């Protein structure tokens, strides 16, 4: 089984982007950790990143079309703004787990609403790169 791991805007800059908030791991580091754990769980991960909302929507549709077991989605700032991503999650039967490195509820008020979270199966946030690993554990058990 395959788990799609979709990452939104600015997450290509992980490692150098506000490391006091997001940590020093790069997205490649996180992808490596996910691949190692996925192997142990007898799963495959397909890790992608885009700064473009439409790509994330296309990839959600693709996850369903490909029969992916689940999607881990860190939509970055689109989390808080995108009705289109909310609708795309609702439009597919594939379970989507919302992931964040930081805990948006402990940050600025504009991060307190998650349109992604209102459509997702569940959310894991606040554990840095480990949020992705915890979400993979959850996806493996769905
Ligand atoms: C984030 C949290 C969002 O509020 C922010 O816009 C991001 C990263 C996180 O992983 O903590 O880009 O999704």
Backbone and ligand atoms as CSV (ligand in chain L), in Angstrom:
chain,resi,resn,atom,element,x,y,z
A,1,UNK,N,N,0.839,-1.210,0.000
A,1,UNK,CA,C,0.000,0.000,0.000
A,1,UNK,C,C,0.870,1.254,0.000
A,2,UNK,N,N,0.321,2.287,-0.597
A,2,UNK,CA,C,1.057,3.560,-0.692
A,2,UNK,C,C,0.357,4.648,0.110
A,3,UNK,N,N,1.160,5.441,0.782
A,3,UNK,CA,C,0.672,6.626,1.499
A,3,UNK,C,C,1.242,7.839,0.786
A,4,UNK,N,N,0.372,8.731,0.333
A,4,UNK,CA,C,0.826,9.998,-0.241
A,4,UNK,C,C,1.133,10.976,0.896
A,5,UNK,N,N,2.258,11.685,0.783
A,5,UNK,CA,C,2.643,12.688,1.775
A,5,UNK,C,C,2.782,14.017,1.029
A,6,UNK,N,N,1.748,14.849,1.135
A,6,UNK,CA,C,1.671,16.060,0.322
A,6,UNK,C,C,1.976,17.291,1.165
A,7,UNK,N,N,2.853,18.110,0.643
A,7,UNK,CA,C,3.343,19.293,1.361
A,7,UNK,C,C,3.105,20.550,0.537
A,8,UNK,N,N,2.611,21.577,1.204
A,8,UNK,CA,C,2.242,22.808,0.532
A,8,UNK,C,C,3.315,23.881,0.587
A,9,UNK,N,N,2.891,25.127,0.449
A,9,UNK,CA,C,3.792,26.246,0.200
A,9,UNK,C,C,4.833,26.470,1.305
A,10,UNK,N,N,6.005,26.793,0.842
A,10,UNK,CA,C,7.162,27.171,1.676
A,10,UNK,C,C,7.813,25.988,2.396
A,11,UNK,N,N,7.237,24.810,2.271
A,11,UNK,CA,C,7.830,23.661,2.962
A,11,UNK,C,C,9.066,23.134,2.231
A,12,UNK,N,N,9.281,23.595,1.003
A,12,UNK,CA,C,10.560,23.306,0.319
A,12,UNK,C,C,11.722,23.991,1.040
A,13,UNK,N,N,11.426,25.006,1.842
A,13,UNK,CA,C,12.489,25.753,2.539
A,13,UNK,C,C,12.753,25.221,3.953
A,14,UNK,N,N,12.109,24.115,4.298
A,14,UNK,CA,C,12.345,23.557,5.641
A,14,UNK,C,C,13.833,23.319,5.865
A,15,UNK,N,N,14.249,23.593,7.090
A,15,UNK,CA,C,15.675,23.479,7.423
A,15,UNK,C,C,16.271,24.860,7.615
A,16,UNK,N,N,15.882,25.785,6.733
A,16,UNK,CA,C,16.364,27.171,6.866
A,16,UNK,C,C,15.229,28.132,7.196
A,17,UNK,N,N,13.989,27.694,7.005
A,17,UNK,CA,C,12.833,28.563,7.223
A,17,UNK,C,C,12.492,28.603,8.715
A,18,UNK,N,N,12.619,29.775,9.338
A,18,UNK,CA,C,12.245,29.954,10.749
A,18,UNK,C,C,12.520,28.683,11.570
A,19,UNK,N,N,13.796,28.281,11.660
A,19,UNK,CA,C,14.100,26.999,12.333
A,19,UNK,C,C,13.660,26.961,13.793
A,20,UNK,N,N,13.519,28.141,14.430
A,20,UNK,CA,C,13.069,28.160,15.826
A,20,UNK,C,C,11.617,27.691,15.927
A,21,UNK,N,N,10.883,27.785,14.814
A,21,UNK,CA,C,9.495,27.296,14.801
A,21,UNK,C,C,9.413,25.910,14.170
A,22,UNK,N,N,10.121,25.742,13.051
A,22,UNK,CA,C,9.907,24.530,12.246
A,22,UNK,C,C,11.022,23.501,12.387
A,23,UNK,N,N,12.091,23.835,13.126
A,23,UNK,CA,C,13.169,22.868,13.313
A,23,UNK,C,C,14.189,22.925,12.190
A,24,UNK,N,N,15.218,22.092,12.308
A,24,UNK,CA,C,16.328,22.138,11.346
A,24,UNK,C,C,16.282,21.004,10.327
A,25,UNK,N,N,15.326,20.082,10.471
A,25,UNK,CA,C,15.189,19.013,9.470
A,25,UNK,C,C,14.715,19.602,8.148
A,26,UNK,N,N,15.298,19.137,7.048
A,26,UNK,CA,C,14.788,19.508,5.725
A,26,UNK,C,C,13.660,18.547,5.348
A,27,UNK,N,N,12.944,18.899,4.276
A,27,UNK,CA,C,11.879,18.002,3.810
A,27,UNK,C,C,12.477,16.673,3.352
A,28,UNK,N,N,13.682,16.712,2.798
A,28,UNK,CA,C,14.358,15.459,2.411
A,28,UNK,C,C,14.664,14.606,3.636
A,29,UNK,N,N,15.087,15.256,4.734
A,29,UNK,CA,C,15.339,14.509,5.978
A,29,UNK,C,C,14.050,13.804,6.435
A,30,UNK,N,N,12.955,14.562,6.399
A,30,UNK,CA,C,11.675,13.999,6.841
A,30,UNK,C,C,11.261,12.860,5.910
A,31,UNK,N,N,11.449,13.080,4.598
A,31,UNK,CA,C,11.103,12.025,3.633
A,31,UNK,C,C,11.914,10.762,3.922
A,32,UNK,N,N,13.174,10.931,4.265
A,32,UNK,CA,C,14.034,9.779,4.574
A,32,UNK,C,C,13.533,9.008,5.791
A,33,UNK,N,N,13.141,9.756,6.829
A,33,UNK,CA,C,12.616,9.105,8.046
A,33,UNK,C,C,11.332,8.351,7.729
A,34,UNK,N,N,10.480,8.971,6.895
A,34,UNK,CA,C,9.205,8.324,6.540
A,34,UNK,C,C,9.454,7.059,5.719
A,35,UNK,N,N,10.420,7.129,4.793
A,35,UNK,CA,C,10.714,5.954,3.960
A,35,UNK,C,C,11.217,4.799,4.823
A,36,UNK,N,N,12.089,5.108,5.791
A,36,UNK,CA,C,12.622,4.056,6.661
A,36,UNK,C,C,11.498,3.384,7.457
A,37,UNK,N,N,10.642,4.205,8.045
A,37,UNK,CA,C,9.556,3.653,8.868
A,37,UNK,C,C,8.527,2.924,7.995
A,38,UNK,N,N,8.264,3.488,6.815
A,38,UNK,CA,C,7.291,2.853,5.906
A,38,UNK,C,C,7.761,1.447,5.540
A,39,UNK,N,N,9.049,1.296,5.295
A,39,UNK,CA,C,9.598,-0.018,4.946
A,39,UNK,C,C,9.291,-1.022,6.060
A,40,UNK,N,N,9.505,-0.584,7.305
A,40,UNK,CA,C,9.230,-1.478,8.442
A,40,UNK,C,C,7.745,-1.844,8.525
A,41,UNK,N,N,6.890,-0.923,8.092
A,41,UNK,CA,C,5.443,-1.141,8.156
A,41,UNK,C,C,4.916,-1.816,6.894
A,42,UNK,N,N,5.828,-2.140,5.974
A,42,UNK,CA,C,5.455,-2.757,4.701
A,42,UNK,C,C,4.548,-1.829,3.874
A,43,UNK,N,N,4.909,-0.546,3.897
A,43,UNK,CA,C,4.191,0.478,3.134
A,43,UNK,C,C,5.177,1.213,2.237
A,44,UNK,N,N,4.627,1.951,1.289
A,44,UNK,CA,C,5.459,2.862,0.492
A,44,UNK,C,C,4.951,4.283,0.703
A,45,UNK,N,N,5.864,5.247,0.693
A,45,UNK,CA,C,5.448,6.648,0.781
A,45,UNK,C,C,5.817,7.370,-0.507
A,46,UNK,N,N,4.919,8.248,-0.920
A,46,UNK,CA,C,5.132,9.082,-2.106
A,46,UNK,C,C,5.124,10.528,-1.595
A,47,UNK,N,N,6.318,11.117,-1.440
A,47,UNK,CA,C,6.436,12.437,-0.803
A,47,UNK,C,C,6.564,13.510,-1.886
A,48,UNK,N,N,5.682,14.482,-1.840
A,48,UNK,CA,C,5.699,15.581,-2.828
A,48,UNK,C,C,5.523,16.929,-2.127
A,49,UNK,N,N,5.978,17.976,-2.815
A,49,UNK,CA,C,5.817,19.356,-2.303
A,49,UNK,C,C,5.489,20.269,-3.467
A,50,UNK,N,N,4.561,21.197,-3.232
A,50,UNK,CA,C,4.320,22.240,-4.227
A,50,UNK,C,C,3.918,23.530,-3.540
A,51,UNK,N,N,4.278,24.624,-4.168
A,51,UNK,CA,C,3.852,25.939,-3.689
A,51,UNK,C,C,2.513,26.357,-4.301
A,52,UNK,N,N,1.928,25.463,-5.109
A,52,UNK,CA,C,0.739,25.808,-5.892
A,52,UNK,C,C,-0.468,24.990,-5.421
A,53,UNK,N,N,-1.510,25.708,-5.060
A,53,UNK,CA,C,-2.712,25.084,-4.512
A,53,UNK,C,C,-3.289,24.016,-5.448
A,54,UNK,N,N,-3.337,24.340,-6.739
A,54,UNK,CA,C,-3.937,23.413,-7.708
A,54,UNK,C,C,-3.193,22.089,-7.784
A,55,UNK,N,N,-1.874,22.113,-7.628
A,55,UNK,CA,C,-1.112,20.852,-7.631
A,55,UNK,C,C,-1.558,19.964,-6.480
A,56,UNK,N,N,-1.752,20.579,-5.314
A,56,UNK,CA,C,-2.167,19.790,-4.145
A,56,UNK,C,C,-3.537,19.161,-4.396
A,57,UNK,N,N,-4.415,19.914,-5.042
A,57,UNK,CA,C,-5.756,19.401,-5.355
A,57,UNK,C,C,-5.657,18.251,-6.351
A,58,UNK,N,N,-4.851,18.426,-7.408
A,58,UNK,CA,C,-4.661,17.345,-8.385
A,58,UNK,C,C,-4.109,16.098,-7.706
A,59,UNK,N,N,-3.176,16.285,-6.769
A,59,UNK,CA,C,-2.551,15.126,-6.113
A,59,UNK,C,C,-3.516,14.422,-5.172
A,60,UNK,N,N,-4.428,15.165,-4.553
A,60,UNK,CA,C,-5.465,14.514,-3.740
A,60,UNK,C,C,-6.347,13.629,-4.624
A,61,UNK,N,N,-6.721,14.143,-5.794
A,61,UNK,CA,C,-7.526,13.336,-6.726
A,61,UNK,C,C,-6.733,12.108,-7.168
A,62,UNK,N,N,-5.446,12.327,-7.434
A,62,UNK,CA,C,-4.582,11.224,-7.885
A,62,UNK,C,C,-4.465,10.146,-6.798
A,63,UNK,N,N,-4.397,10.578,-5.543
A,63,UNK,CA,C,-4.286,9.605,-4.438
A,63,UNK,C,C,-5.466,8.643,-4.488
A,64,UNK,N,N,-6.670,9.190,-4.695
A,64,UNK,CA,C,-7.845,8.322,-4.779
A,64,UNK,C,C,-7.785,7.455,-6.034
A,65,UNK,N,N,-7.449,8.057,-7.162
A,65,UNK,CA,C,-7.422,7.312,-8.430
A,65,UNK,C,C,-6.414,6.165,-8.361
A,66,UNK,N,N,-5.311,6.384,-7.659
A,66,UNK,CA,C,-4.265,5.359,-7.544
A,66,UNK,C,C,-4.549,4.347,-6.437
A,67,UNK,N,N,-5.623,4.565,-5.688
A,67,UNK,CA,C,-5.938,3.636,-4.605
A,67,UNK,C,C,-5.003,3.747,-3.415
A,68,UNK,N,N,-4.457,4.943,-3.179
A,68,UNK,CA,C,-3.591,5.146,-2.005
A,68,UNK,C,C,-4.361,4.799,-0.736
A,69,UNK,N,N,-3.641,4.285,0.251
A,69,UNK,CA,C,-4.278,3.904,1.519
A,69,UNK,C,C,-4.705,5.132,2.317
A,70,UNK,N,N,-3.893,6.191,2.250
A,70,UNK,CA,C,-4.181,7.424,2.996
A,70,UNK,C,C,-3.299,8.534,2.449
A,71,UNK,N,N,-3.644,9.751,2.837
A,71,UNK,CA,C,-2.824,10.919,2.497
A,71,UNK,C,C,-2.450,11.619,3.794
A,72,UNK,N,N,-1.175,11.944,3.950
A,72,UNK,CA,C,-0.742,12.867,4.999
A,72,UNK,C,C,-0.606,14.222,4.317
A,73,UNK,N,N,-1.294,15.235,4.825
A,73,UNK,CA,C,-1.315,16.538,4.156
A,73,UNK,C,C,-0.888,17.640,5.110
A,74,UNK,N,N,0.257,18.245,4.795
A,74,UNK,CA,C,0.631,19.507,5.440
A,74,UNK,C,C,0.455,20.590,4.381
A,75,UNK,N,N,-0.667,21.267,4.439
A,75,UNK,CA,C,-1.009,22.239,3.405
A,75,UNK,C,C,-0.393,23.613,3.659
A,76,UNK,N,N,0.481,23.714,4.669
A,76,UNK,CA,C,1.092,25.015,4.962
A,76,UNK,C,C,0.002,26.053,5.176
A,77,UNK,N,N,0.228,27.257,4.707
A,77,UNK,CA,C,-0.725,28.343,4.961
A,77,UNK,C,C,-2.064,28.138,4.255
A,78,UNK,N,N,-2.101,27.287,3.200
A,78,UNK,CA,C,-3.397,27.001,2.553
A,78,UNK,C,C,-4.363,26.334,3.540
A,79,UNK,N,N,-3.803,25.725,4.587
A,79,UNK,CA,C,-4.608,25.133,5.655
A,79,UNK,C,C,-5.703,26.088,6.124
A,80,UNK,N,N,-5.313,27.354,6.226
A,80,UNK,CA,C,-6.171,28.348,6.879
A,80,UNK,C,C,-7.034,29.129,5.895
A,81,UNK,N,N,-6.834,28.892,4.604
A,81,UNK,CA,C,-7.500,29.732,3.602
A,81,UNK,C,C,-8.257,28.982,2.524
A,82,UNK,N,N,-7.948,27.689,2.325
A,82,UNK,CA,C,-8.371,27.069,1.067
A,82,UNK,C,C,-9.663,26.264,1.181
A,83,UNK,N,N,-10.751,26.865,0.718
A,83,UNK,CA,C,-12.010,26.126,0.589
A,83,UNK,C,C,-11.849,25.035,-0.468
A,84,UNK,N,N,-11.021,25.305,-1.482
A,84,UNK,CA,C,-10.827,24.315,-2.557
A,84,UNK,C,C,-10.150,23.046,-2.036
A,85,UNK,N,N,-9.198,23.191,-1.130
A,85,UNK,CA,C,-8.569,22.000,-0.533
A,85,UNK,C,C,-9.561,21.274,0.384
A,86,UNK,N,N,-10.312,22.030,1.145
A,86,UNK,CA,C,-11.366,21.443,1.988
A,86,UNK,C,C,-12.300,20.597,1.120
A,87,UNK,N,N,-12.738,21.176,0.015
A,87,UNK,CA,C,-13.674,20.469,-0.868
A,87,UNK,C,C,-13.028,19.240,-1.498
A,88,UNK,N,N,-11.739,19.345,-1.860
A,88,UNK,CA,C,-11.046,18.205,-2.481
A,88,UNK,C,C,-10.941,17.039,-1.498
A,89,UNK,N,N,-10.687,17.359,-0.227
A,89,UNK,CA,C,-10.608,16.299,0.792
A,89,UNK,C,C,-11.961,15.626,0.935
A,90,UNK,N,N,-13.023,16.446,0.933
A,90,UNK,CA,C,-14.388,15.900,1.041
A,90,UNK,C,C,-14.772,15.089,-0.188
A,91,UNK,N,N,-14.159,15.447,-1.326
A,91,UNK,CA,C,-14.560,14.829,-2.598
A,91,UNK,C,C,-13.981,13.440,-2.794
A,92,UNK,N,N,-12.974,13.089,-2.004
A,92,UNK,CA,C,-12.346,11.773,-2.163
A,92,UNK,C,C,-12.661,10.905,-0.940
A,93,UNK,N,N,-12.687,9.588,-1.185
A,93,UNK,CA,C,-12.948,8.658,-0.078
A,93,UNK,C,C,-11.663,8.327,0.677
A,94,UNK,N,N,-10.522,8.596,0.083
A,94,UNK,CA,C,-9.228,8.308,0.714
A,94,UNK,C,C,-9.098,9.117,2.008
A,95,UNK,N,N,-8.759,8.467,3.127
A,95,UNK,CA,C,-8.610,9.245,4.363
A,95,UNK,C,C,-7.418,10.201,4.308
A,96,UNK,N,N,-7.648,11.415,4.758
A,96,UNK,CA,C,-6.611,12.447,4.768
A,96,UNK,C,C,-6.308,12.823,6.218
A,97,UNK,N,N,-5.043,12.754,6.584
A,97,UNK,CA,C,-4.608,13.144,7.928
A,97,UNK,C,C,-3.870,14.469,7.817
A,98,UNK,N,N,-4.363,15.472,8.527
A,98,UNK,CA,C,-3.729,16.795,8.549
A,98,UNK,C,C,-2.480,16.738,9.430
A,99,UNK,N,N,-1.398,17.301,8.927
A,99,UNK,CA,C,-0.125,17.285,9.657
A,99,UNK,C,C,0.438,18.704,9.725
A,100,UNK,N,N,0.975,19.071,10.895
A,100,UNK,CA,C,1.741,20.317,11.021
A,100,UNK,C,C,2.961,20.083,11.897
A,101,UNK,N,N,4.028,20.741,11.537
A,101,UNK,CA,C,5.237,20.717,12.364
A,101,UNK,C,C,4.986,21.470,13.666
A,102,UNK,N,N,4.472,22.689,13.519
A,102,UNK,CA,C,4.182,23.536,14.674
A,102,UNK,C,C,2.768,23.252,15.156
A,103,UNK,N,N,2.397,23.848,16.282
A,103,UNK,CA,C,1.025,23.745,16.781
A,103,UNK,C,C,0.316,25.060,16.456
A,104,UNK,N,N,-0.454,25.085,15.367
A,104,UNK,CA,C,-1.063,26.354,14.935
A,104,UNK,C,C,-1.936,26.997,16.003
A,105,UNK,N,N,-2.504,26.196,16.904
A,105,UNK,CA,C,-3.380,26.770,17.944
A,105,UNK,C,C,-2.611,27.589,18.964
A,106,UNK,N,N,-1.309,27.338,19.044
A,106,UNK,CA,C,-0.479,28.075,20.006
A,106,UNK,C,C,0.193,29.274,19.346
A,107,UNK,N,N,-0.241,29.598,18.119
A,107,UNK,CA,C,0.399,30.685,17.366
A,107,UNK,C,C,-0.602,31.818,17.095
A,108,UNK,N,N,-0.365,32.567,16.024
A,108,UNK,CA,C,-1.215,33.733,15.756
A,108,UNK,C,C,-2.672,33.308,15.531
A,109,UNK,N,N,-3.621,34.191,15.888
A,109,UNK,CA,C,-5.044,33.856,15.713
A,109,UNK,C,C,-5.407,33.449,14.279
A,110,UNK,N,N,-4.713,34.022,13.270
A,110,UNK,CA,C,-5.099,33.662,11.897
A,110,UNK,C,C,-4.783,32.209,11.563
A,111,UNK,N,N,-4.031,31.536,12.433
A,111,UNK,CA,C,-3.760,30.097,12.215
A,111,UNK,C,C,-4.716,29.198,13.001
A,112,UNK,N,N,-5.655,29.788,13.727
A,112,UNK,CA,C,-6.488,28.977,14.614
A,112,UNK,C,C,-7.614,28.265,13.889
A,113,UNK,N,N,-7.962,28.743,12.695
A,113,UNK,CA,C,-8.974,28.049,11.899
A,113,UNK,C,C,-8.271,27.197,10.858
A,114,UNK,N,N,-8.679,25.931,10.760
A,114,UNK,CA,C,-8.124,25.049,9.732
A,114,UNK,C,C,-9.249,24.518,8.848
A,115,UNK,N,N,-9.284,24.994,7.613
A,115,UNK,CA,C,-10.283,24.487,6.661
A,115,UNK,C,C,-9.937,23.065,6.252
A,116,UNK,N,N,-8.643,22.735,6.270
A,116,UNK,CA,C,-8.203,21.359,6.008
A,116,UNK,C,C,-8.672,20.444,7.138
A,117,UNK,N,N,-8.442,20.881,8.380
A,117,UNK,CA,C,-8.801,20.064,9.533
A,117,UNK,C,C,-10.288,19.801,9.618
A,118,UNK,N,N,-11.101,20.725,9.097
A,118,UNK,CA,C,-12.559,20.564,9.143
A,118,UNK,C,C,-13.044,19.514,8.154
A,119,UNK,N,N,-12.145,19.060,7.275
A,119,UNK,CA,C,-12.511,17.994,6.337
A,119,UNK,C,C,-11.708,16.710,6.583
A,120,UNK,N,N,-10.637,16.814,7.364
A,120,UNK,CA,C,-9.708,15.683,7.518
A,120,UNK,C,C,-10.238,14.641,8.494
A,121,UNK,N,N,-9.654,13.451,8.403
A,121,UNK,CA,C,-9.969,12.363,9.348
A,121,UNK,C,C,-9.476,12.728,10.746
A,122,UNK,N,N,-8.295,13.331,10.828
A,122,UNK,CA,C,-7.721,13.729,12.103
A,122,UNK,C,C,-6.510,14.597,11.867
A,123,UNK,N,N,-5.951,15.086,12.963
A,123,UNK,CA,C,-4.849,16.047,12.872
A,123,UNK,C,C,-3.738,15.678,13.835
A,124,UNK,N,N,-2.487,15.796,13.368
A,124,UNK,CA,C,-1.337,15.668,14.264
A,124,UNK,C,C,-0.467,16.902,14.055
A,125,UNK,N,N,-0.233,17.641,15.131
A,125,UNK,CA,C,0.456,18.918,15.021
A,125,UNK,C,C,1.296,19.177,16.254
A,126,UNK,N,N,2.413,19.845,16.039
A,126,UNK,CA,C,3.173,20.365,17.166
A,126,UNK,C,C,4.408,19.567,17.531
A,127,UNK,N,N,4.707,18.521,16.781
A,127,UNK,CA,C,5.815,17.628,17.145
A,127,UNK,C,C,6.978,17.686,16.165
A,128,UNK,N,N,7.066,18.789,15.418
A,128,UNK,CA,C,8.157,18.905,14.454
A,128,UNK,C,C,8.070,17.793,13.419
A,129,UNK,N,N,9.219,17.320,12.939
A,129,UNK,CA,C,9.229,16.247,11.941
A,129,UNK,C,C,8.534,14.992,12.439
A,130,UNK,N,N,8.524,14.818,13.770
A,130,UNK,CA,C,7.880,13.638,14.349
A,130,UNK,C,C,6.368,13.632,14.081
A,131,UNK,N,N,5.764,14.805,13.833
A,131,UNK,CA,C,4.329,14.824,13.491
A,131,UNK,C,C,4.058,13.914,12.295
A,132,UNK,N,N,4.963,13.959,11.308
A,132,UNK,CA,C,4.765,13.125,10.112
A,132,UNK,C,C,4.862,11.636,10.459
A,133,UNK,N,N,5.824,11.293,11.320
A,133,UNK,CA,C,5.993,9.882,11.694
A,133,UNK,C,C,4.771,9.385,12.459
A,134,UNK,N,N,4.250,10.228,13.366
A,134,UNK,CA,C,3.061,9.842,14.127
A,134,UNK,C,C,1.858,9.686,13.197
A,135,UNK,N,N,1.770,10.563,12.204
A,135,UNK,CA,C,0.673,10.468,11.237
A,135,UNK,C,C,0.811,9.197,10.395
A,136,UNK,N,N,2.051,8.819,10.073
A,136,UNK,CA,C,2.267,7.573,9.321
A,136,UNK,C,C,1.816,6.372,10.149
A,137,UNK,N,N,2.124,6.406,11.451
A,137,UNK,CA,C,1.679,5.314,12.340
A,137,UNK,C,C,0.152,5.212,12.312
A,138,UNK,N,N,-0.508,6.366,12.377
A,138,UNK,CA,C,-1.980,6.380,12.341
A,138,UNK,C,C,-2.486,5.844,11.008
A,139,UNK,N,N,-1.875,6.297,9.910
A,139,UNK,CA,C,-2.315,5.864,8.576
A,139,UNK,C,C,-2.152,4.360,8.420
A,140,UNK,N,N,-1.064,3.822,8.956
A,140,UNK,CA,C,-0.792,2.383,8.822
A,140,UNK,C,C,-1.873,1.563,9.508
A,141,UNK,N,N,-2.496,2.135,10.538
A,141,UNK,CA,C,-3.486,1.400,11.331
A,141,UNK,C,C,-4.915,1.646,10.883
A,142,UNK,N,N,-5.106,2.459,9.876
A,142,UNK,CA,C,-6.482,2.737,9.421
A,142,UNK,C,C,-7.075,1.497,8.737
L,1,LIG,C1,C,2.507,24.715,9.098
L,1,LIG,C2,C,1.679,25.705,9.928
L,1,LIG,C3,C,1.035,26.754,9.024
L,1,LIG,O1,O,0.300,27.682,9.808
L,1,LIG,C4,C,2.105,27.508,8.261
L,1,LIG,O2,O,1.509,28.415,7.364
L,1,LIG,C5,C,3.051,26.615,7.549
L,1,LIG,C6,C,3.543,25.430,8.249
L,1,LIG,C7,C,3.265,23.718,10.001
L,1,LIG,O3,O,3.651,22.640,9.514
L,1,LIG,O4,O,3.502,24.004,11.183
L,1,LIG,O5,O,3.470,26.891,6.434
L,1,LIG,O6,O,1.636,23.974,8.264
